[in-house]
Amino acid sequence: MHEYPVTKRIIAVASEFAAKNGIDEVKQINLVVGDYSGYVASSIELYFDIIAEGTPCSGSKLNIMRVKPKLKCSICGELFERKLFSFECPVCGGDGVPTEIGQEFYIKSIEV
């Protein structure tokens, strides 16, 4: 449910960007959402068209690039996606430690 206010804010930011540049409509918003960001990409997509109605974002396309979380091997430094029930590096067998990869959440670009 917390995707509703964040989707509203995404639309507000894009609308403000269009207004500052003297543009009436936003054509596309490119968003980056990590799987561990705390936001569900499909919920943002669900709310987007409804909230965008009557704004410069009405009819615009929302592209969401999902980022899968990665671990970093403490031995060889390899970045890898964790397998179920395992933190083992696929390259050297070392232990993987959490990284910030997969926690991203930002507007990458706005096309007007």
N, C-alpha and C positions, 0 to 999 in steps of 0.2 A: 504493500500500500504506500510505502514511502517513495515509490517511483512517480506518483502523481505530482507532488510538489517539485521534484527535480525536473520532470518533463515540462512543467509550467515555466520553470526558470530557464531551461534550454530555449524554449520558444521566446521568452522575454529577451534573452541575450541576443538571439538572432534577429528579432524584430527591432531592437535598439540599434544593432549594427546596420540594418537596412535603412532605418530612419536617418542615422548619422551620415549615410552616404547618399541620401536623397533617392533611394530606391523604394518602389512600392511593394515589391514581392521578393521573397526568398525562394530560390529555386531548389537548393539542396543544403542539408546539414549533415556533416560527417562527424560522427561521434565515436570515441574509443571507450569501450567498456570491458574492464578486466572481469574474469569470472569470479574473482575474490574481492571485487569492489564493494559488494554489498547491494548492488543494483541488478535487477533482472532485465536484461535487454529486451526480452519479448514483452514485458509489462510496459516498458517505455514506448515500444512500438504501438502497443494497444492504446495507450493514452494519447499518443501524439496527434493523430488526426482529429480526435474529439476536441482536444484543448486548442489546437491550431486554428480551428474554425473561426472565421471573422478576424484573423490576424494576418500580417504579411506572410506568415508561414503556411497559410491555408493552401493546400494543394502541393506543397513542397515535398521533396523526397527526403526521407530520413535513412541514411546509411549508417549501420552500426558495425564497426570492426570489433570483434570479440578477441580478447587476449587471454590465452590459457596460462594458468600459473606455471612457473618453472622453479625448480630447485637448482642449486649450484653445488657441485661436488666439492667436498672439503679437501679432497686429495688432488684431483687433476683440474678442477675449475670448470668442468663441462656444465653447461646449462641444459637441463632436461625436464621433460614432463614426468611427473610421478606416476608410477604404475600402482594400481590398487594394492593396498597393504604392503607397500615397499617404498623405501627411501633410497634404494641402491642405485648407484650410477651405472648406466648401461655400458659405459666405456671401460671403467676400471674397477667397479664394484665398491667404490668408496661410499660414504654416507652423504646424502644430499641434505642441504640446509635451505630453509626458506629464503626467498628473495622478494623484492617488491614487484617483480613481474607477475602480472595478473591482478594487481590492485588498482590499475589505472582507471580513471574516469574523467574525461575531458572532451570538449568540443575541439576537434582537429581543424575543421574549416567550415566556413559558411559561404555558400555560393549564391550570388545575387544576380 
